[in-house]
Amino acid sequence: MTAAFETLLVRRDGPVARVTLNRPHVRNAIDAQLVQELTTWATAAAADATLRCVVLDGAGQAFSAGADLAWMRGALDRSREDNLADAKATARLFLALDTLPVPVVGRVHGAALGGGAGLVAVCDVAVSDADAQFGFTEVRLGIVPAVISPYVLARIGRSAARAYVLTGRRFDADTACRIGLVHAVVPAAQLDDTVEGYVADVLASGPRAVAAAKALIAEVWPLTPAEALARTAATIADLRVSPEGQDGLRAFLEKRAPSWRPS
């Protein structure tokens, strides 16, 4: 995870990776290079056993304004096959972020539009500046938020998706919170402290338990209780007898801190 990137700033703070979209001159618009670099980073991060949390934010005045204009202009001259390859690369980015085994905390400010709102949707926790603006605005350009749709639907549901994806209407941070796209809305002066509060919560929890919980949520939510029974029972049994589970339960009973908790 030491690769140098042009469109990202990556800083390691102990077990926390702080990843900043770094194209402030275009409001962190997404282009092919950012897609490639963020995918490369996420692939390496998924294999990093020392990583416990990720904070994703944007440099400058916005989280991400969506697709880069020059990138979209280039799509006009590309074949369907080239556009398909481009779309698949973008889809692989969102899949890589969504399946990271550690929590991703989004720090959202300014604007999160189109693919930028898609990035918010793959954050496990998203905290927004009260003045931020959101939108799935692709239909205004005659296209659709296709590759982000699985994550958007999982996040905000069919009803809100119909209201905001079909109209391309922009909405404010309070609306984003009401429909579930973000989880907390705070004044700009409180944004960093609120994000760090969620990071502290993650670090106070067992690393293996957090990873197992994230995997379980993805696996169980489309299942009926009967279909999930064997998987859920096996998960809790495995964790109870694991070194981490044993330490956590004993620490609780003995009224001491578990081994993973920062001192």
VEXLOMI-670976 format. One record per atom (N, C-alpha, C): residue in three letters; y, z, x. Coordinates in steps of 0.1 Angstrom, whole numbers, plus 2048, in hexadecimal, padded with zeros to 3 digits. Each point is the difference from the previous one (the first is absolute). Example, Ala and Ser with C-alpha at 12.3 -4.5 7.8 and 13.67 -1.06 7.14 Angstrom:
REM residues 2
ALA7C784E884 ALA80C8007F7 ALA80C800809 SER80B7F97FC SER80B800809 SER80B8087F8 
//
This chain:
REM residues 263
MET7F4800808 MET80C8007F8 MET80D800809 THR7FE7FA80B THR80C800809 THR8067F2801 ALA7FC7F77F7 ALA8057F2801 ALA80F8007FD ALA8077F7806 ALA80E7FE7FD ALA8027F67F5 PHE8098047F7 PHE8027F77F4 PHE80F7FC800 GLU8037F57FA GLU80E7FC7FE GLU8058037F2 THR7F88017F6 THR8048027F3 THR7FE80F7FB LEU7FA808809 LEU7FD80E7FC LEU80480980B LEU80480C7FC LEU80280B80A LEU7F580A7FC VAL7F780380A VAL7F580A7FE VAL80280B80A ARG80180C7FA ARG80280C808 ARG7F580A7FC ARG7FA80680A ARG7F580A7FD ARG80680E802 ASP7FE8087F6 ASP80580E800 ASP7F38097FE GLY7F980280B GLY7F38077FF GLY7F77F87F7 PRO7FB8067F5 PRO7F67F97F8 PRO8077F77F5 VAL80D7FF801 VAL8077F87F6 VAL8067F3806 ALA7FD7F57FA ALA8067F3805 ALA80C7FD7F7 ARG80B7FD806 ARG80C7FD7F8 ARG8037F1803 VAL7FE7F87F5 VAL8007F1801 VAL80D7FB7F8 THR8087FA807 THR80D7FB7FA THR8007F1800 LEU8027FA7F5 LEU8037F17FF LEU80D7FE807 ASN8007F780A ASN80C7FF808 ASN8067F2800 ARG8047FC7F4 ARG8087F37FF ARG80C8037F8 PRO809809805 PRO80B8057F7 PRO80A7F57FD HIS8017F6809 HIS8097F57FD HIS7FD7F87F4 VAL7F38007FB VAL7FC7FA7F4 VAL7FA80A7F6 ARG80580C801 ARG7FC80B7F7 ARG7F0801800 ASN7FB7FF80C ASN7F1802802 ASN7F87F77F7 ALA8057F37FF ALA7F87F67F8 ALA7F37FD807 ILE7F67FD7F9 ILE7F37FE805 ILE7FE7F1804 ASP7FC7FE80C ASP7FD7F2804 ASP7F2801807 ALA7FC7F4805 ALA7F27FF806 ALA7FE80980B GLN80B802809 GLN7FE80880B GLN7FE80F7FC LEU8088047F7 LEU7FF80E7FB LEU7F28027FA VAL7FB7F77F8 VAL7F38017FA VAL7F680180B GLN8017F880B GLN7F680080A GLN80080D808 GLU80D805803 GLU80180C809 GLU7FC80C7F8 LEU8048017F3 LEU7FC80C7F8 LEU7F18007FE THR7FA7F57FE THR7F17FF7FF THR7FA80580D THR8057FB80B THR7FA80480D THR80180F802 TRP80C8067FC TRP80280E802 TRP7F68087F6 ALA7FF7FB7F4 ALA7F88077F6 ALA7F1800804 THR7FC7F5805 THR7F27FE804 THR7FD80A80C ALA809801809 ALA7FE80A80B ALA80180E7FB ALA8098037F7 ALA80280E7FB ALA7F38047F8 ALA7FA7F77F9 ALA7F48047F8 ALA7F5805809 ALA8007FC80D ALA7F5804809 ALA80480C809 ASP80C8067FE ASP80680A808 ASP7FC80E7FA ALA7F6807806 ALA7FB80C7FB ALA80B80C801 THR80A7FE808 THR80A80A802 THR80B7FF7F6 LEU8017F67F8 LEU80B7FD7F7 LEU7FD8087F3 ARG80A8077FA ARG7FE8077F4 ARG80A7FC7F5 CYS80B7FA803 CYS80A7FC7F6 CYS8087F5805 VAL8057F87F7 VAL80A7F5804 VAL80C8017F7 VAL80C7FF806 VAL80C7FF7F9 VAL8057F1802 LEU8027FA7F4 LEU8057F2800 LEU80E7FF7FB ASP8097FA808 ASP80E7FF7FB ASP8067F3805 GLY80D7FE7FD GLY8077F3804 GLY80C804808 ALA8037F880A ALA80D802808 ALA80B7FA7F8 GLY80C806802 GLY80C7FA7FA GLY8028047F2 GLN8057F77F8 GLN8058037F3 GLN7F67FF7F5 ALA7F37FC803 ALA7F67FE7F5 ALA7F2803805 PHE7F88047F7 PHE7F2801804 PHE7FA7F2802 SER8007F77F6 SER7FC7F2802 SER8057F87F4 ALA8077F5803 ALA8057F87F5 ALA7F67F57FC GLY7F4801805 GLY7F67F67FB GLY7FE7F580A ALA7FC7F47FC ALA7FD7F5808 ALA80C7FB807 ASP7FF7FC80D ASP80B7FA807 ASP8037F27FB LEU80D7FD7FF LEU8047F37FA LEU7FC7F5808 ALA80180180E ALA7FB7F5808 ALA7F17FE7FF TRP7F980A7FE TRP7F17FF7FE TRP7FD7F97F3 MET8078047F6 MET7FE7FA7F3 MET8047F1800 ARG80B7FD807 ARG8057F2802 ARG7F57F8806 GLY7F980580A GLY7F67F9807 GLY7F47FD7F7 ALA7FE8087F6 ALA7F57FE7F6 ALA8017F37F9 LEU80D7FC7FE LEU8027F37F9 LEU7FA7F4806 ASP7FF80180E ASP7FB7F4807 ASP7F1802804 ARG7FA80B7FD ARG7F2802804 ARG7F77FB7F5 SER7F47FC804 SER7F67FC7F7 SER7FA80C7F8 ARG7F97FD7F6 ARG7F980B7F8 ARG7F7808809 GLU7F97F9809 GLU7F7807809 GLU807809809 ASP80C7FC806 ASP808808808 ASP80580C7F8 ASN8057FE7F4 ASN80580B7F8 ASN7F580A7FC LEU7F37FB7FE LEU7F58087FE LEU7FD80980C ALA8007FA80C ALA7FD80880C ALA80B80B802 ASP80D7FC7FD ASP80B80A801 ASP7FE80B7F6 ALA7FD7FD7F4 ALA7FE80A7F5 ALA7F4809804 LYS7F67FB805 LYS7F4808804 LYS80480A80B ALA8087FB80A ALA80480980A ALA80880C7FB THR8097FD7F6 THR80880A7FA THR7F780A7F8 ALA7F67FA7F9 ALA7F78097F8 ALA7F880980A ARG7FD7FB80B ARG7F880880A ARG80980C805 LEU80D7FD801 LEU80980B804 LEU80080B7F6 PHE8027FD7F3 PHE80080A7F6 PHE7F38087FF LEU7F57F8802 LEU7F38077FF LEU7FF80A80C ALA8047FB80C ALA7FF80980C ALA80880D7FE LEU80C7FF7FA LEU80880C7FE LEU7FA8087F5 ASP7FC7FA7F5 ASP7FA8087F5 ASP7F4808804 THR7F87FA809 THR7F3807804 THR80180880D LEU80C802805 LEU80180A80B LEU7FA80D7FC PRO7F8806809 PRO7F980C7FC PRO80980D800 VAL80D7FE803 VAL80980C800 VAL80B7FD7F6 PRO80780A7FB PRO80B7FE7F7 PRO80B7F9806 VAL8067F77F8 VAL80C7F9804 VAL80C8057F7 VAL80A805806 VAL80C8057F9 VAL80B7F6801 GLY8057FB7F5 GLY80B7F6801 GLY80D8077FE ARG8097FC809 ARG80E805800 ARG8097F57FB VAL8048007F4 VAL8067F47FA VAL80F8027FE HIS8077F6804 HIS80F8017FE HIS8057F27FE GLY80C7FF7FA GLY8067F37FF GLY7FA7F77F6 ALA7F67F8804 ALA7FA7F77F6 ALA7F17FE804 ALA7F87FF7F6 ALA7F27FC802 ALA7FD7F67F6 LEU8007F3804 LEU7FF7F57F6 LEU7F47F7804 GLY7FA7FA7F6 GLY7F57F7803 GLY7F5807808 GLY7FD7F980B GLY7F6806809 GLY80480E806 GLY80D802800 GLY80480E804 GLY7FC80A7F6 ALA8017FD7F3 ALA7FA8097F6 ALA7F1801801 GLY7FA7F5804 GLY7F1800803 GLY7FD80A80B LEU80880180A LEU7FD80980B LEU80180F7FA VAL80A8027F7 VAL80180D7FA VAL7F38037F8 ALA7FB7F67FA ALA7F48027F7 ALA7F3804809 VAL8007FC80C VAL7F4804808 VAL80380D808 CYS80B8067FF CYS80280D806 CYS7FA80B7F7 ASP7F9809805 ASP7F980B7F9 ASP80A8097F9 VAL80B802807 VAL80C8087FB VAL80C7F8803 ALA8097FE7F6 ALA80D7F9802 ALA80B8097FC VAL80A802809 VAL80C8087FD VAL80C7F7801 SER8088007F6 SER80B7F67FF SER80E807800 ASP8097FA807 ASP80E8037FE ASP8047FD7F2 ALA8088097FA ALA8047FF7F2 ALA8087F27FD ASP8067FA80B ASP8077F47FD ASP7F87F3803 ALA7F3802803 ALA7F87F4803 ALA7FE7F77F4 GLN7FE7F3802 GLN7FE7F67F6 GLN7F27FA802 PHE7F97FD7F5 PHE7F27FB801 PHE7FF7F37F7 GLY7F67F8803 GLY7FE7F57F7 GLY7F47F7805 PHE7F97FB7F6 PHE7F67F6803 PHE8067F37FB THR8087FA809 THR80A7F67FC THR7FB7F2802 GLU7F37FE803 GLU7FB7F3804 GLU8017F57F5 VAL7FF8047F3 VAL8007F67F6 VAL80E7FA7FF ARG80A807805 ARG80E7FA800 ARG8007F4809 LEU7F67FF809 LEU8007F580A LEU7F57F67FC GLY7FA8027F4 GLY7F57F77FC GLY7F3802806 ILE7FE80C806 ILE7F3804806 ILE7FC80E7FA VAL7F5806805 VAL7FB80C7FA VAL7FD80A80C PRO80080D7FD PRO7FC80A80A PRO7F1801801 ALA7F97F5804 ALA7F27FF7FE ALA7F8809809 VAL80380080E VAL7F7807809 VAL80380F7FF ILE80B8047FB ILE80280F7FE ILE7FC8057F2 SER7FC7F77F8 SER7FD8047F2 SER7F580A7FE PRO7F5800808 PRO7F680A7FF PRO80680E802 TYR80980180A TYR80680D803 TYR80B8057F6 VAL8077F67FC VAL80B8037F6 VAL7F98047F3 LEU7F67F97FB LEU7F98047F4 LEU7FA80E801 ALA7FA80280B ALA7FA80E802 ALA80A80A800 ARG80C7FD804 ARG80B80A802 ARG8078027F3 ILE8057F67F9 ILE8098017F5 ILE7F97FD7F2 GLY7F47FA800 GLY7F97FD7F4 GLY8047F37FA ARG7F97FC7F6 ARG8027F37FA ARG80D7FF7F8 SER80380B7F9 SER80C8007F7 SER80D7FE809 ALA80280880A ALA80C7FF808 ALA8007F3808 ALA7F47FB804 ALA7FF7F4807 ALA8057F47F7 ARG7FC8017F4 ARG8047F57F6 ARG8108017FF ALA80580B7FF ALA80F8027FE ALA8087FB80C TYR7FB80380C TYR8087FD80C TYR7FB7F4808 VAL7F37FD800 VAL7FC7F4807 VAL8037F47F8 LEU7FF8007F3 LEU8027F47F8 LEU80F7FD7FF THR80880A801 THR80F7FD7FF THR8077FF80D GLY7FA80580B GLY80780080D GLY80C80A800 ARG8018087F6 ARG80C8097FF ARG7FF80B80B ARG80C802806 ARG80180B809 ARG80180E7F9 PHE7FC80A807 PHE80080E7FA PHE80480A80A ASP80580B7FB ASP80580B809 ASP7F5809804 ALA80380A809 ALA7F6809805 ALA7FA8097F6 ASP8088047F6 ASP7FB8097F6 ASP7F67F97F7 THR8027F37FE THR7F67F87F9 THR7F47FE808 ALA8027FD80D ALA7F47FF809 ALA7F780D800 CYS80780B7FF CYS7F880D7FF CYS7F98017F3 ARG8077FD7F5 ARG7FB8017F3 ARG7F37F87FE ILE8007F4806 ILE7F47F77FE ILE7F680280B GLY80380980A GLY7F680380A GLY8007F980D LEU80A7F7802 LEU8017F980C LEU80480980C VAL80980A7FD VAL80380A80A VAL7FD80D7FA HIS7FF80B808 HIS7FC80D7FC HIS80B80A800 ALA80A7FE808 ALA80C809800 ALA80C7F8802 VAL80B8047FA VAL80D7FA801 VAL80A80B804 VAL8077FE80B VAL80980A806 VAL80D7FA805 PRO80A808801 PRO80C7FA806 PRO7FE7FC80E ALA8077F7805 ALA7FE7FB80E ALA80080B80A ALA80880A7FF ALA80080B809 ALA7F4808801 GLN7F77FF7F5 GLN7F4808800 GLN7F47F7802 LEU8027F3803 LEU7F47F7801 LEU7F780480C ASP80580280B ASP7F880480C ASP7F980D7FE ASP80680A7FB ASP7FA80D7FE ASP7F57FF7F6 THR8027F87F6 THR7F57FF7F6 THR7F47F8805 VAL8037F6808 VAL7F57F8807 VAL7F880A809 GLU807807808 GLU7FA809809 GLU7F880B7F9 GLY8048047F4 GLY7F880A7F8 GLY7F37FA7FD TYR7FF7F47FC TYR7F37FA7FD TYR7F87FE80D VAL8067FD80B VAL7F97FF80C VAL7FA80D804 ALA80880B7FE ALA7FB80D803 ALA7F48047F7 ASP8007FC7F3 ASP7F58027F7 ASP7F37FA805 VAL8027F3805 VAL7F47F9805 VAL7FA80780C LEU809804809 LEU7FB80780D LEU7FB80E7FD ALA8038067F5 ALA7FA80D7FC ALA7F27FE7FA SER7FC7F47FD SER7F37FE7FA SER7F67FA80A GLY7F38027FD GLY7F67FC809 GLY8007F1802 PRO8007FB80C PRO8007F1802 PRO7F57F97FA ARG7F4805802 ARG7F47FA7FA ARG8018007F0 ALA80480B7FB ALA8018027F2 ALA80A7F67FA VAL80C7FE807 VAL80A7F77FB VAL7FA7F2800 ALA7FA7FC80B ALA7FA7F2801 ALA7F67FE7F5 ALA7F780A7FE ALA7F67FF7F5 ALA8067FF7F3 ALA80B8087FD ALA8078007F3 ALA8067F27FE LYS8067FA80A LYS8067F37FE LYS7F57F67FD ALA7F5800807 ALA7F57F77FE ALA7FA8027F2 LEU7FF80C7FC LEU7FA8047F3 LEU8097FB7F4 ILE80D801802 ILE8097FB7F5 ILE7FF7F17FE ALA7FF7F980B ALA7FF7F17FF ALA7F27FC7FA GLU7F6808803 GLU7F37FD7FB GLU7FD8047F2 VAL80680C7FC VAL7FC8067F3 VAL8087FB7F4 TRP80D7FC803 TRP8097FE7F4 TRP7FB7F57F7 PRO7F97F5804 PRO7FB7F77F6 PRO7F38047FA LEU7FA80B804 LEU7F28047FB LEU8018097F4 THR7F68007F8 THR7FE80A7F6 THR7FB80D807 PRO80280C7F9 PRO7FB80C806 PRO7F17FF804 ALA7F87FA7F7 ALA7F17FE803 ALA7FE7F880D GLU8087F5801 GLU7FE7F780B GLU80580780D ALA8098097FF ALA80680780C ALA7F880C804 LEU7F78057F8 LEU7F980D802 LEU7FA80180D ALA7F77F7804 ALA7F980180D ALA80A80080C ARG80A7F77FF ARG8097FF80B ARG80880D802 THR8058057F5 THR80980C801 THR7F880C804 ALA7F48027FB ALA7F880B803 ALA7FC80080F ALA7FD7F4805 ALA7FD7FE80E ALA80B803809 THR80C7FC7FC THR80C802808 THR80380F802 ILE8008087F5 ILE80380E801 ILE7F5807808 ALA7F47FC7FE ALA7F5807807 ALA8017FD80F ASP8037F4804 ASP8027FD80E ASP80B807806 LEU80B8027F9 LEU80C806806 LEU7FE80F801 ARG7F98067F6 ARG7FD80E801 ARG7F880580C VAL7F77F7804 VAL7F880380C VAL8057FB80D SER80B7F87FF SER8067FB80D SER80780B807 PRO8027FE80D PRO80880A808 PRO80E8027FB GLU8077F67FB GLU80D8027FA GLU7FF8087F3 GLY7F77FC7F8 GLY7FF8087F3 GLY7FC80E802 GLN7F780380A GLN7FC80D803 GLN80C808805 ASP8077FA809 ASP80C807806 ASP80A8037F5 GLY8037F67F8 GLY80A8027F5 GLY7FC80B7F6 LEU7F48007FC LEU7FC80A7F6 LEU7FF80E807 ARG7FC80180C ARG80080D807 ARG80E805803 ALA8097F7803 ALA80E803803 ALA8068067F3 PHE7FD7FA7F5 PHE8058057F3 PHE7FB80E7FD LEU7F3802802 LEU7FA80D7FD LEU80580B80A GLU8027FB80C GLU80480A80B GLU80F801801 LYS8077F97F7 LYS80F801800 LYS8067FC80E ARG7FC7F5805 ARG8057FB80D ARG8037F17FE ALA8077FA80A ALA8037F2800 ALA7F37F8804 PRO7FD7F57FA PRO7F57F8805 PRO8047F980D SER7F67FB807 SER8037FA80E SER8097F4800 TRP8017F97F5 TRP8087F3801 TRP80E8037FD ARG80480B7FB ARG80E8037FB ARG80980180C PRO80B7F9800 PRO80A80280C PRO80480F801 SER80180480C SER80580E802 SER80F801800 
//
